[in-house]
């Protein structure tokens, strides 16, 4: 199989991508069971932009000898999660066949390739699809690239990629000369960029995948409580807690704070790009395809999936409520207003609103 090296990719993106024909697309990294390690569950190193690698340790604590360093996007077989010595706040470590990796540095992923669709479903302009493999590589389809996240990846020597759990809009399907089926990812709410991506890494979302959870419950009885002290989220139906998970709310600072109070969510989307400027010495961000997004207020604070870290249970965000993809999907399906594939974005005007979110702060 042909595969771009980072140097080859940088040369390509610096050249005239407008002249890239399907011969070039044949080099788009195919997805297959031999590309990624064999394992029921895998961990992807996700430490960029703060670092470029993490270490596999002989024991689950930061002072243990390093077996070897693993770079950003490297994959390890995830055997189990154990409690070890704290590297920072979290004490979670992942046991691998070689040793232990600090759990917040690993995105839990799986490798579920798909049979590609041959054409856009009849009567549709496109479809939403979820990344179900550790990652898929991207090639710009309408150069030059406009998105900051794409240009930033190239500038740091990384191949622009999408990661497990991200959701994207597909508006074209084509086949390269090699026979590889490619989907065109259109950044629907972003900069107007489009990218070619290997279709086998993407699962077309069905109506059943986003069907409402507990729709028979009176919406007035549903509410969410986010506790910024304990970094938890609970879903209630009346007085009964029906769902609980760990989250990452905003840093305890003026600029990146998740303020307490009652929120009346007004906008809900399957996926949307997010960006923000830098402040207080922390870097800005520009992130595509943030999935299962539930906006709590008009200032851009939302409950959404986060694929770029696994540090849930600690403050980590720029103000939003970060949740792992599986938990974010459950919350998205359970909350009102309900969303369908025919109406994948819902925006409400006051006094109408979705499931109430209470952000609280508890003292010990």
C-alpha positions as a LaTeX table, in Angstrom:
\begin{tabular}{lrrr}
\hline
Residue & $x$ (\AA) & $y$ (\AA) & $z$ (\AA) \\
\hline
Unk1 & 0.00 & 0.00 & 0.00 \\
Unk2 & 1.19 & 3.53 & $-0.72$ \\
Unk3 & 1.30 & 5.87 & 2.23 \\
Unk4 & 2.37 & 9.50 & 2.51 \\
Unk5 & 5.23 & 10.27 & 4.84 \\
Unk6 & 4.97 & 13.58 & 6.65 \\
Unk7 & 7.61 & 14.98 & 4.32 \\
Unk8 & 5.71 & 13.77 & 1.24 \\
Unk9 & 2.50 & 15.31 & 2.55 \\
Unk10 & 4.16 & 18.65 & 3.22 \\
Unk11 & 5.54 & 18.63 & $-0.32$ \\
Unk12 & 2.09 & 17.86 & $-1.66$ \\
Unk13 & 0.31 & 20.58 & 0.28 \\
Unk14 & 2.98 & 23.07 & $-0.73$ \\
Unk15 & 2.59 & 22.18 & $-4.39$ \\
Unk16 & $-0.32$ & 22.90 & $-6.70$ \\
Unk17 & $-3.07$ & 20.83 & $-5.13$ \\
Unk18 & $-5.43$ & 22.19 & $-7.73$ \\
Unk19 & $-3.80$ & 19.88 & $-10.24$ \\
Unk20 & $-4.08$ & 16.80 & $-8.00$ \\
Unk21 & $-5.85$ & 14.11 & $-10.01$ \\
Unk22 & $-7.21$ & 10.78 & $-8.85$ \\
Unk23 & $-3.73$ & 9.31 & $-9.31$ \\
Unk24 & $-2.72$ & 11.41 & $-6.32$ \\
Unk25 & $-5.78$ & 10.36 & $-4.40$ \\
Unk26 & $-4.70$ & 6.74 & $-4.81$ \\
Unk27 & $-2.02$ & 7.57 & $-2.26$ \\
Unk28 & $-4.61$ & 8.52 & 0.36 \\
Unk29 & $-3.89$ & 6.18 & 3.22 \\
Unk30 & $-6.37$ & 3.25 & 2.98 \\
Unk31 & $-8.04$ & 1.87 & 6.07 \\
Unk32 & $-7.63$ & $-1.83$ & 6.79 \\
Unk33 & $-7.27$ & $-4.29$ & 9.63 \\
Unk34 & $-3.51$ & $-4.53$ & 9.03 \\
Unk35 & $-2.93$ & $-0.79$ & 9.39 \\
Unk36 & $-3.82$ & $-0.62$ & 13.07 \\
Unk37 & $-2.83$ & $-2.94$ & 15.95 \\
Unk38 & $-5.11$ & $-5.89$ & 16.65 \\
Unk39 & $-7.10$ & $-5.41$ & 19.81 \\
Unk40 & $-10.68$ & $-5.16$ & 21.01 \\
Unk41 & $-9.85$ & $-1.68$ & 22.29 \\
Unk42 & $-7.05$ & 0.67 & 21.33 \\
Unk43 & $-5.62$ & 3.88 & 22.69 \\
Unk44 & $-4.53$ & 6.77 & 20.47 \\
Unk45 & $-1.86$ & 9.13 & 21.81 \\
Unk46 & $-3.56$ & 12.53 & 21.98 \\
Unk47 & $-1.17$ & 15.01 & 23.59 \\
Unk48 & $-0.85$ & 17.65 & 20.80 \\
Unk49 & $-0.60$ & 20.71 & 21.00 \\
Unk50 & 0.96 & 20.68 & 24.48 \\
Unk51 & 3.42 & 17.86 & 23.71 \\
Unk52 & 4.31 & 15.61 & 20.80 \\
Unk53 & 4.73 & 12.31 & 22.65 \\
Unk54 & 4.10 & 10.45 & 25.89 \\
Unk55 & 5.88 & 7.54 & 27.54 \\
Unk56 & 5.09 & 3.88 & 28.10 \\
Unk57 & 6.17 & 3.27 & 31.69 \\
Unk58 & 7.25 & 0.00 & 33.32 \\
Unk59 & 4.88 & 0.72 & 36.23 \\
Unk60 & 1.77 & 2.93 & 36.52 \\
Unk61 & 3.47 & 6.02 & 37.90 \\
Unk62 & 5.32 & 8.93 & 36.36 \\
Unk63 & 8.63 & 8.20 & 38.11 \\
Unk64 & 8.88 & 4.66 & 36.70 \\
Unk65 & 11.42 & 3.92 & 33.94 \\
Unk66 & 10.25 & 4.69 & 30.40 \\
Unk67 & 10.02 & 1.61 & 28.18 \\
Unk68 & 9.76 & 3.82 & 25.10 \\
Unk69 & 8.22 & 7.07 & 23.93 \\
Unk70 & 5.16 & 7.01 & 21.70 \\
Unk71 & 4.40 & 9.94 & 19.41 \\
Unk72 & 1.16 & 11.79 & 18.77 \\
Unk73 & $-1.38$ & 9.53 & 16.96 \\
Unk74 & 0.55 & 6.34 & 17.79 \\
Unk75 & $-1.72$ & 3.46 & 18.78 \\
Unk76 & $-1.39$ & 1.02 & 21.66 \\
Unk77 & $-3.48$ & $-1.99$ & 22.64 \\
Unk78 & $-5.68$ & $-1.03$ & 25.60 \\
Unk79 & $-5.85$ & $-3.97$ & 28.02 \\
Unk80 & $-7.41$ & $-2.36$ & 31.07 \\
Unk81 & $-7.47$ & 0.80 & 33.15 \\
Unk82 & $-5.72$ & 0.77 & 36.52 \\
Unk83 & $-5.14$ & 3.18 & 39.39 \\
Unk84 & $-1.56$ & 4.33 & 39.83 \\
Unk85 & 0.47 & 7.22 & 41.12 \\
Unk86 & $-0.84$ & 10.65 & 40.15 \\
Unk87 & 0.96 & 12.42 & 37.33 \\
Unk88 & $-1.26$ & 15.45 & 37.90 \\
Unk89 & $-4.83$ & 15.22 & 39.24 \\
Unk90 & $-5.91$ & 11.97 & 37.60 \\
Unk91 & $-4.54$ & 8.65 & 38.88 \\
Unk92 & $-5.78$ & 6.61 & 35.91 \\
Unk93 & $-3.31$ & 4.61 & 33.82 \\
Unk94 & $-3.86$ & 2.23 & 30.90 \\
Unk95 & $-2.14$ & $-1.13$ & 30.90 \\
Unk96 & $-0.75$ & $-2.15$ & 27.48 \\
Unk97 & 1.26 & $-5.24$ & 26.45 \\
Unk98 & 4.45 & $-3.15$ & 26.82 \\
Unk99 & 3.68 & $-1.28$ & 30.03 \\
Unk100 & 1.56 & 1.61 & 31.26 \\
Unk101 & 0.45 & 4.87 & 29.65 \\
Unk102 & $-1.10$ & 7.78 & 31.53 \\
Unk103 & $-4.82$ & 7.50 & 30.69 \\
Unk104 & $-5.49$ & 11.22 & 30.03 \\
Unk105 & $-2.92$ & 11.01 & 27.19 \\
Unk106 & $-4.87$ & 8.28 & 25.36 \\
Unk107 & $-8.12$ & 8.63 & 23.45 \\
Unk108 & $-9.97$ & 5.29 & 23.77 \\
Unk109 & $-10.73$ & 4.15 & 20.21 \\
Unk110 & $-11.84$ & 1.10 & 18.27 \\
Unk111 & $-11.24$ & $-0.11$ & 14.73 \\
Unk112 & $-14.52$ & $-0.81$ & 12.92 \\
Unk113 & $-14.04$ & $-0.45$ & 9.12 \\
Unk114 & $-17.18$ & $-0.09$ & 6.99 \\
Unk115 & $-18.43$ & $-1.16$ & 3.58 \\
Unk116 & $-18.64$ & 2.13 & 1.60 \\
Unk117 & $-21.82$ & 3.37 & $-0.03$ \\
Unk118 & $-21.70$ & 3.40 & $-3.83$ \\
Unk119 & $-23.72$ & 6.61 & $-4.15$ \\
Unk120 & $-25.43$ & 9.32 & $-2.15$ \\
Unk121 & $-28.84$ & 7.97 & $-1.00$ \\
Unk122 & $-31.58$ & 8.77 & $-3.51$ \\
Unk123 & $-33.30$ & 12.07 & $-2.90$ \\
Unk124 & $-30.59$ & 13.28 & $-0.50$ \\
Unk125 & $-27.90$ & 15.94 & $-0.97$ \\
Unk126 & $-25.57$ & 14.10 & 1.37 \\
Unk127 & $-25.41$ & 12.25 & 4.66 \\
Unk128 & $-23.80$ & 12.42 & 8.10 \\
Unk129 & $-21.11$ & 9.89 & 8.91 \\
Unk130 & $-19.12$ & 9.01 & 12.02 \\
Unk131 & $-15.44$ & 8.05 & 12.14 \\
Unk132 & $-15.33$ & 4.47 & 13.46 \\
Unk133 & $-11.60$ & 3.78 & 13.11 \\
Unk134 & $-8.73$ & 5.39 & 15.08 \\
Unk135 & $-8.20$ & 8.05 & 12.40 \\
Unk136 & $-8.57$ & 8.83 & 8.70 \\
Unk137 & $-6.26$ & 11.02 & 6.62 \\
Unk138 & $-7.47$ & 14.01 & 4.62 \\
Unk139 & $-6.55$ & 15.65 & 1.32 \\
Unk140 & $-7.93$ & 19.07 & 0.46 \\
Unk141 & $-10.42$ & 18.84 & $-2.43$ \\
Unk142 & $-10.83$ & 22.58 & $-3.12$ \\
Unk143 & $-7.44$ & 24.21 & $-2.42$ \\
Unk144 & $-6.09$ & 26.38 & $-1.04$ \\
Unk145 & $-7.05$ & 25.32 & 2.47 \\
Unk146 & $-8.83$ & 27.98 & 4.53 \\
Unk147 & $-9.28$ & 26.19 & 7.85 \\
Unk148 & $-6.79$ & 27.10 & 10.54 \\
Unk149 & $-6.77$ & 23.58 & 11.98 \\
Unk150 & $-5.72$ & 22.12 & 8.62 \\
Unk151 & $-2.97$ & 24.66 & 8.05 \\
Unk152 & $-1.80$ & 24.28 & 11.64 \\
Unk153 & $-1.45$ & 20.50 & 11.23 \\
Unk154 & 0.65 & 20.96 & 8.11 \\
Unk155 & 2.78 & 23.64 & 9.79 \\
Unk156 & 3.64 & 21.23 & 12.61 \\
Unk157 & 4.46 & 18.40 & 10.22 \\
Unk158 & 1.32 & 16.38 & 10.88 \\
Unk159 & $-0.95$ & 14.79 & 8.32 \\
Unk160 & $-4.39$ & 16.45 & 8.67 \\
Unk161 & $-6.74$ & 13.85 & 10.08 \\
Unk162 & $-10.14$ & 13.13 & 11.54 \\
Unk163 & $-10.38$ & 10.99 & 14.65 \\
Unk164 & $-12.58$ & 8.31 & 16.15 \\
Unk165 & $-16.00$ & 9.67 & 17.12 \\
Unk166 & $-16.00$ & 12.79 & 14.93 \\
Unk167 & $-19.07$ & 13.33 & 12.74 \\
Unk168 & $-18.89$ & 14.91 & 9.27 \\
Unk169 & $-21.16$ & 15.78 & 6.34 \\
Unk170 & $-20.55$ & 13.82 & 3.12 \\
Unk171 & $-21.75$ & 15.40 & $-0.13$ \\
Unk172 & $-19.92$ & 13.41 & $-2.84$ \\
Unk173 & $-18.68$ & 9.88 & $-3.48$ \\
Unk174 & $-16.06$ & 8.89 & $-6.03$ \\
Unk175 & $-13.73$ & 5.99 & $-6.77$ \\
Unk176 & $-9.98$ & 6.36 & $-7.34$ \\
Unk177 & $-8.17$ & 4.42 & $-10.07$ \\
Unk178 & $-7.04$ & 1.94 & $-7.41$ \\
Unk179 & $-10.68$ & 1.11 & $-6.66$ \\
Unk180 & $-10.58$ & 2.92 & $-3.34$ \\
Unk181 & $-13.94$ & 4.57 & $-2.58$ \\
Unk182 & $-13.62$ & 8.15 & $-1.34$ \\
Unk183 & $-16.14$ & 10.36 & 0.40 \\
Unk184 & $-15.97$ & 14.14 & 0.19 \\
Unk185 & $-16.20$ & 15.77 & 3.59 \\
Unk186 & $-17.80$ & 19.20 & 3.31 \\
Unk187 & $-17.17$ & 21.33 & 6.38 \\
Unk188 & $-20.80$ & 22.40 & 6.38 \\
Unk189 & $-20.63$ & 25.06 & 9.09 \\
Unk190 & $-16.95$ & 25.93 & 8.69 \\
Unk191 & $-14.64$ & 27.74 & 6.29 \\
Unk192 & $-16.00$ & 26.22 & 3.10 \\
Unk193 & $-13.27$ & 23.62 & 2.73 \\
Unk194 & $-13.87$ & 20.16 & 1.32 \\
Unk195 & $-11.65$ & 17.10 & 1.79 \\
Unk196 & $-11.30$ & 13.62 & 0.35 \\
Unk197 & $-11.31$ & 10.80 & 2.90 \\
Unk198 & $-11.23$ & 7.00 & 2.75 \\
Unk199 & $-14.86$ & 5.84 & 2.89 \\
Unk200 & $-14.15$ & 2.63 & 4.82 \\
Unk201 & $-13.35$ & 4.64 & 7.93 \\
Unk202 & $-16.80$ & 6.27 & 8.03 \\
Unk203 & $-20.14$ & 4.89 & 9.16 \\
Unk204 & $-23.27$ & 6.53 & 7.67 \\
Unk205 & $-25.50$ & 7.52 & 10.60 \\
Unk206 & $-29.01$ & 6.06 & 10.54 \\
Unk207 & $-32.25$ & 7.40 & 12.09 \\
Unk208 & $-32.02$ & 4.67 & 14.73 \\
Unk209 & $-28.59$ & 5.95 & 15.82 \\
Unk210 & $-30.03$ & 9.29 & 16.91 \\
Unk211 & $-33.51$ & 8.17 & 17.97 \\
Unk212 & $-34.67$ & 9.94 & 21.17 \\
Unk213 & $-34.01$ & 8.25 & 24.50 \\
Unk214 & $-37.01$ & 8.17 & 26.88 \\
Unk215 & $-39.22$ & 10.33 & 24.62 \\
Unk216 & $-42.27$ & 9.24 & 26.62 \\
Unk217 & $-41.02$ & 11.16 & 29.67 \\
Unk218 & $-42.49$ & 14.64 & 30.06 \\
Unk219 & $-39.72$ & 17.03 & 28.83 \\
Unk220 & $-40.40$ & 19.31 & 31.80 \\
Unk221 & $-39.18$ & 16.53 & 34.10 \\
Unk222 & $-35.82$ & 16.24 & 32.37 \\
Unk223 & $-32.90$ & 18.30 & 33.66 \\
Unk224 & $-29.10$ & 18.16 & 33.71 \\
Unk225 & $-26.86$ & 19.04 & 36.65 \\
Unk226 & $-23.19$ & 19.80 & 35.95 \\
Unk227 & $-21.04$ & 19.92 & 39.09 \\
Unk228 & $-17.88$ & 21.93 & 38.45 \\
Unk229 & $-16.36$ & 20.97 & 41.82 \\
Unk230 & $-16.55$ & 17.23 & 41.25 \\
Unk231 & $-16.45$ & 17.49 & 37.43 \\
Unk232 & $-19.54$ & 15.35 & 36.94 \\
Unk233 & $-22.77$ & 15.46 & 34.96 \\
Unk234 & $-26.07$ & 13.90 & 36.00 \\
Unk235 & $-29.30$ & 13.54 & 34.02 \\
Unk236 & $-32.53$ & 13.54 & 36.04 \\
Unk237 & $-36.10$ & 12.59 & 35.28 \\
Unk238 & $-37.90$ & 14.19 & 38.17 \\
Unk239 & $-35.89$ & 13.17 & 41.23 \\
Unk240 & $-34.43$ & 10.02 & 39.62 \\
Unk241 & $-30.88$ & 10.13 & 38.30 \\
Unk242 & $-30.91$ & 8.17 & 35.03 \\
Unk243 & $-27.39$ & 8.93 & 33.74 \\
Unk244 & $-24.04$ & 9.93 & 35.24 \\
Unk245 & $-20.62$ & 10.63 & 33.73 \\
Unk246 & $-17.37$ & 12.51 & 34.30 \\
Unk247 & $-16.79$ & 15.77 & 32.42 \\
Unk248 & $-14.19$ & 18.48 & 31.93 \\
Unk249 & $-15.47$ & 22.01 & 32.45 \\
Unk250 & $-13.60$ & 25.28 & 32.00 \\
Unk251 & $-10.32$ & 26.16 & 33.65 \\
Unk252 & $-10.72$ & 27.99 & 36.95 \\
Unk253 & $-9.89$ & 31.36 & 35.43 \\
Unk254 & $-11.75$ & 34.46 & 34.38 \\
Unk255 & $-11.32$ & 33.81 & 30.65 \\
Unk256 & $-12.05$ & 30.06 & 30.54 \\
Unk257 & $-14.57$ & 29.66 & 33.34 \\
Unk258 & $-17.80$ & 27.65 & 33.16 \\
Unk259 & $-20.05$ & 29.99 & 35.15 \\
Unk260 & $-22.61$ & 28.49 & 37.54 \\
Unk261 & $-26.28$ & 29.12 & 37.00 \\
Unk262 & $-29.35$ & 27.85 & 35.21 \\
Unk263 & $-29.20$ & 27.51 & 31.41 \\
Unk264 & $-31.93$ & 27.16 & 28.81 \\
Unk265 & $-30.26$ & 25.44 & 25.82 \\
Unk266 & $-31.30$ & 26.93 & 22.49 \\
Unk267 & $-29.28$ & 25.19 & 19.76 \\
Unk268 & $-28.45$ & 21.58 & 19.01 \\
Unk269 & $-26.34$ & 20.17 & 16.17 \\
Unk270 & $-24.94$ & 16.77 & 15.22 \\
Unk271 & $-21.58$ & 18.35 & 14.48 \\
Unk272 & $-20.05$ & 21.82 & 14.24 \\
Unk273 & $-16.53$ & 23.33 & 14.04 \\
Unk274 & $-15.41$ & 25.31 & 17.08 \\
Unk275 & $-12.72$ & 27.95 & 17.50 \\
Unk276 & $-11.54$ & 30.50 & 20.03 \\
Unk277 & $-8.71$ & 32.93 & 20.61 \\
Unk278 & $-5.85$ & 32.52 & 23.07 \\
Unk279 & $-5.87$ & 34.01 & 26.56 \\
Unk280 & $-3.86$ & 33.90 & 29.77 \\
Unk281 & $-0.94$ & 32.13 & 28.14 \\
Unk282 & $-3.08$ & 29.25 & 26.86 \\
Unk283 & $-3.24$ & 28.57 & 23.16 \\
Unk284 & $-6.29$ & 29.27 & 21.03 \\
Unk285 & $-8.09$ & 26.46 & 19.30 \\
Unk286 & $-9.67$ & 25.67 & 15.95 \\
Unk287 & $-11.33$ & 22.27 & 15.86 \\
Unk288 & $-13.45$ & 20.69 & 13.11 \\
Unk289 & $-16.37$ & 18.31 & 13.49 \\
Unk290 & $-17.13$ & 18.60 & 17.21 \\
Unk291 & $-19.88$ & 16.02 & 17.65 \\
Unk292 & $-23.12$ & 15.83 & 19.65 \\
Unk293 & $-23.19$ & 19.56 & 20.43 \\
Unk294 & $-25.79$ & 21.03 & 22.79 \\
Unk295 & $-25.40$ & 24.81 & 23.20 \\
Unk296 & $-26.35$ & 25.94 & 26.70 \\
Unk297 & $-26.38$ & 29.71 & 26.10 \\
Unk298 & $-25.72$ & 32.43 & 23.55 \\
Unk299 & $-22.07$ & 32.79 & 24.57 \\
Unk300 & $-21.02$ & 29.56 & 22.86 \\
Unk301 & $-20.89$ & 27.36 & 25.97 \\
Unk302 & $-21.98$ & 23.84 & 25.06 \\
Unk303 & $-22.03$ & 20.23 & 26.17 \\
Unk304 & $-20.18$ & 18.30 & 23.46 \\
Unk305 & $-17.93$ & 15.35 & 22.68 \\
Unk306 & $-14.17$ & 15.80 & 23.02 \\
Unk307 & $-11.79$ & 13.52 & 21.12 \\
Unk308 & $-8.59$ & 15.49 & 21.87 \\
Unk309 & $-8.16$ & 14.36 & 25.48 \\
Unk310 & $-9.23$ & 11.69 & 27.95 \\
Unk311 & $-8.86$ & 13.76 & 31.10 \\
Unk312 & $-12.52$ & 13.74 & 32.11 \\
Unk313 & $-12.94$ & 14.43 & 35.79 \\
Unk314 & $-10.59$ & 17.45 & 35.71 \\
Unk315 & $-10.94$ & 21.03 & 34.47 \\
Unk316 & $-9.72$ & 21.07 & 30.90 \\
Unk317 & $-11.93$ & 23.17 & 28.59 \\
Unk318 & $-12.23$ & 26.78 & 27.45 \\
Unk319 & $-15.64$ & 27.03 & 29.12 \\
Unk320 & $-17.64$ & 24.23 & 27.50 \\
Unk321 & $-18.54$ & 20.92 & 29.14 \\
Unk322 & $-16.32$ & 18.26 & 27.52 \\
Unk323 & $-17.69$ & 14.71 & 27.51 \\
Unk324 & $-16.41$ & 11.50 & 25.92 \\
Unk325 & $-18.12$ & 10.65 & 22.62 \\
Unk326 & $-20.28$ & 7.79 & 23.94 \\
Unk327 & $-21.59$ & 9.87 & 26.85 \\
Unk328 & $-22.13$ & 12.95 & 24.68 \\
Unk329 & $-24.21$ & 10.88 & 22.25 \\
Unk330 & $-26.46$ & 9.58 & 25.05 \\
Unk331 & $-26.99$ & 13.10 & 26.41 \\
Unk332 & $-27.69$ & 14.41 & 22.90 \\
Unk333 & $-30.35$ & 11.77 & 22.26 \\
Unk334 & $-31.96$ & 12.17 & 25.69 \\
Unk335 & $-32.24$ & 15.97 & 25.77 \\
Unk336 & $-34.91$ & 18.03 & 24.06 \\
Unk337 & $-35.47$ & 19.31 & 21.46 \\
Unk338 & $-35.01$ & 16.05 & 19.62 \\
Unk339 & $-33.03$ & 16.02 & 16.39 \\
Unk340 & $-33.50$ & 13.86 & 13.30 \\
Unk341 & $-31.49$ & 13.31 & 10.12 \\
Unk342 & $-34.04$ & 15.40 & 8.26 \\
Unk343 & $-33.65$ & 18.18 & 10.82 \\
Unk344 & $-30.11$ & 17.78 & 12.14 \\
Unk345 & $-29.94$ & 21.31 & 13.57 \\
Unk346 & $-32.53$ & 22.83 & 15.88 \\
Unk347 & $-32.45$ & 26.47 & 17.02 \\
Unk348 & $-34.99$ & 27.86 & 19.45 \\
Unk349 & $-36.02$ & 31.38 & 20.38 \\
Unk350 & $-36.95$ & 32.51 & 23.89 \\
Unk351 & $-39.11$ & 31.55 & 25.70 \\
Unk352 & $-38.79$ & 28.16 & 23.99 \\
Unk353 & $-35.79$ & 26.14 & 25.13 \\
Unk354 & $-34.49$ & 22.63 & 25.51 \\
Unk355 & $-33.71$ & 20.52 & 28.56 \\
Unk356 & $-32.61$ & 22.80 & 31.42 \\
Unk357 & $-28.96$ & 22.63 & 32.51 \\
Unk358 & $-27.98$ & 23.65 & 36.04 \\
Unk359 & $-24.27$ & 24.35 & 36.56 \\
Unk360 & $-23.48$ & 24.16 & 40.26 \\
Unk361 & $-20.42$ & 24.42 & 42.46 \\
Unk362 & $-20.18$ & 22.39 & 45.63 \\
Unk363 & $-17.74$ & 23.06 & 48.47 \\
Unk364 & $-16.17$ & 20.18 & 50.37 \\
\hline
\end{tabular}
